Amino acid sequence: MKKFIIALFLGTSALLQAQNTISGTVTDMFNLPVKGVSVSISELHKGTTTDENGKYQFSNLPNKTLKINFTMLGFATQNQSVSIGSNEIILNVLLEEAIFEMDEVIVSTAFNKIQSQNVMKVEHETIKNLQRKGTSTLIEGLATIPGVSQVSTGASIGKPVIRGLSGNRVLVYSQGVRIENQQFGDEHGLGLNDAGVESVEVIKGPASLLYGSDALGGVLYFNPEKFANANTFKANFSQKYFSNTLGSNTSLGLKTSTDNWKFMTRGSYNTHSDYKIADGERVTNTRYNETDFKTGIGYSNSKFSSVLRYNYNKLDLGIPEEGIAEQSTSKKTEFPKQGIFNHLLSLNSIFYLENSKIDLDLGYIANDRSEFEDSNDAALHMKLKTFNYNLKYHLPKTGKIETIVGVQGMHQTNRNSGEEYLIPDAVTNDFGVFGTANYEWNRNVLQAGLRFDNRNIKTEAQGIAGEEGSFEAVDKSFDSFNAALGYKTNLVDDLTLRLNIATGFRAPNLAELTSNGVHEGTNRYEVGNTNLKTEQNIQTDLNLEYKNSHFEFFVNGFYNHINNYIYTSATGETINTNLVFDYIQDNAKLYGGEVGLHLHPHPLDWLHFETSFETVTGKKQNNDYLPLIPANNWDNTIRTEFKIKNLLEDGYATLNVSSTFNQKNVSGFETTSNGYTLLNLGFGGTMKLGKTVFDISVNGNNLLDKKYIAHLSRLKTDGIPNIGRTIVLGVNFDL
């Protein structure tokens, strides 16, 4: 009897493993098999590639409708929806040739469509493409995307700016979790490293419907590195050298997968000396060191899919206060400096029901930030701990209507243990509930949603009332209703129109509510305002996009009206020689957009020309200009693609000319900035030396060694120029 039960169990297990498979053949327009096509089911974290006969297969799939993505350079991306319900499904796919970039699945929006099907215009860029530009940090690479800029402090700290909005007005997601790391401060970087990141998606506009408070200006959504294909093991090593900072970036990654289990790990180390300006002098104490470690484990079967990820990031950052002083190539930071430890733990799970699914994201972030003035005893020491959750229920599809409802929330504590207090000890709680629906018919898509949020902030009293560094106890609650409506249509076969109207909000942050002292790096005595109201905006976006096999053209326009915009205003008083600034509110408006084209002339299949122009204007209700508005930029790139037989595959060479215009539209305490033009070159590809295969890249940034000061540089007030000529050498091995 015992043997019979064991045999029955083994037989049943084998039968279950054999259930719900999907396989097929991928061919081109000439009915020839296509080898090396990437086939993926993103929500299951499953991936494979077609073999020499164009065949692929997945097994152990849930009983539901799955989206299967087929991508291959040189072919148009296909995103097939397949209802899984029988033991074996055959899905054969015909790929059509396409010259332009692959159409990627957009994860940051609710329904995970590929970009061509998406109602919102979302900028998608792979980290590999950003790295090919030779930038030294992740945010510097993002600033090359039209509509995105950065507030920088030297070469180490960068804060993203989306269409003129930054700080707490831009929300950042990593591993499916919103990043919380005291981002209210201009001198506080994101603490994110591009190692172990697959791609980034940029939502330019209010996204409070999906993400709640702080998504007033937009969202940066970082997609983590994909797991290895089933039943494979991969090892990867990369090394970069930066001539200007004598810096290096080293990364090593390992990953493996079975049909059900996945595992990956990656470590990287980044170290740089003080950066040089165009005349060869170094900016003292802009050196920094970064250690980053990422790991993840995943499991999926026919009932659920779950991924647990962990990211540890350690930053040792010099704070440049002396400008161009002692010249050194040391990588050991001097005082003053920052020490930051960031732990990010995320659990992303999907549970499959009969005709629906539940999507649950849980996250925990521990951010430990210290500032050291003249000794290893921290003058400022803040510990921020954040737990957040996001639960979404995908209702059964009704005809052509897809619907999602969900709840989202956050519990956050801030504790100080240093001598100085920048913000008080506090507890913040968020809760939001939302619903959104997507309706498709013929060439049209309509998407709409509603959301309600509450944020409660409680702070503790600190110090002696009326004296510098003291805080009164605060207990505030902020509510907001928001809505979004989007429409997409294909006017003709190659012409797409998108129109979106959305509202967003941002509750005042702790610094705006409670500040009482000199703000680091600004030499301003800032006074908070406990009577501040919630910022509330409404933005209209219009996107027109034309694309055929050899020509692509886009126009993005936006108008953003913000009620109760929070900013600092000089009172005319001084405290200890520092001007006093109050936090006040006024209505504001921002408008502008991006326009660009990509030309791939026939029969010159190896040649690409890309150009884009971006502009934004920000004004208060009285028509005074808003601060920290990026200057207009015109970017031009010529890219060639080539092969060198028996030596170089997928070769490329790029010539980039980026022109930033004068910025004369400044707020009361800003100064104007002159324009400048930078020349950048790039070269790379996949080399084959015998059986050894590796990628190489060579970049020359600011090749003419132009001396310039970016308008959004925090070193601008001291007249310190940005980085001079930089040569970047990179090599990447798949071991």
Secondary structure, DSSP 8 states (H G I E B T S, - for coil): -HHHHHHHHHHHHHHHHHSSEEEEEEE-TTS-B-TT-EEEEGGGTEEEE--TTSEEEE-S--SSEEEEEEE-TTB--EEEEEE--SSEEE--EE--B-SS----B--SSTT--BGGG-SS-EEEEEHHHHHTTT-SSHHHHHTTSTTEEEEEETTTEEEEEETTEEGGGEEEEETTEE--S-TTSTT------STTEEEEEEEES--HHHH-TT-SSEEEEEEE-----TTEEEEEEEEEEETTTTEEEEEEEEEEE-SSEEEEEEEEEEEE---B-TTS-B-TT--EEEEEEEEEEEEE-SSEEEEEEEEEEEEEEE---SSS-S-----S--SSEEEEEEEEEEEEEEEE-SS-EEEEEEEEEEEEEEEESSSSS-SEEEEEEEEEEEEEEE---BTTEEEEEEEEEEEEEEEE-SSB-SS--EEEEEEEEEEEEEEEETTEEEEEEEEEEEEEEEE--BSSTTSTT-B---EEEEEEEEEEEEEEEEEETTEEEEEEEEEEEE---HHHHH-EEEETTTTEEEE--TT---EEEEEEEEEEEEE-SSEEEEEEEEEEEEEEEEEEEEEEEEETTEEEEEEEEEEEEEEEEEEEEEE--SS-TTEEEEEEEEEEEEEETTS-B-SS----EEEEEEEEEEEETTTEEEEEEEEEEEEE--B----TT---B--EEEEEEEEEEEEEETTEEEEEEEEEESTT------TTBTTGGGT------EEEEEEEEE-
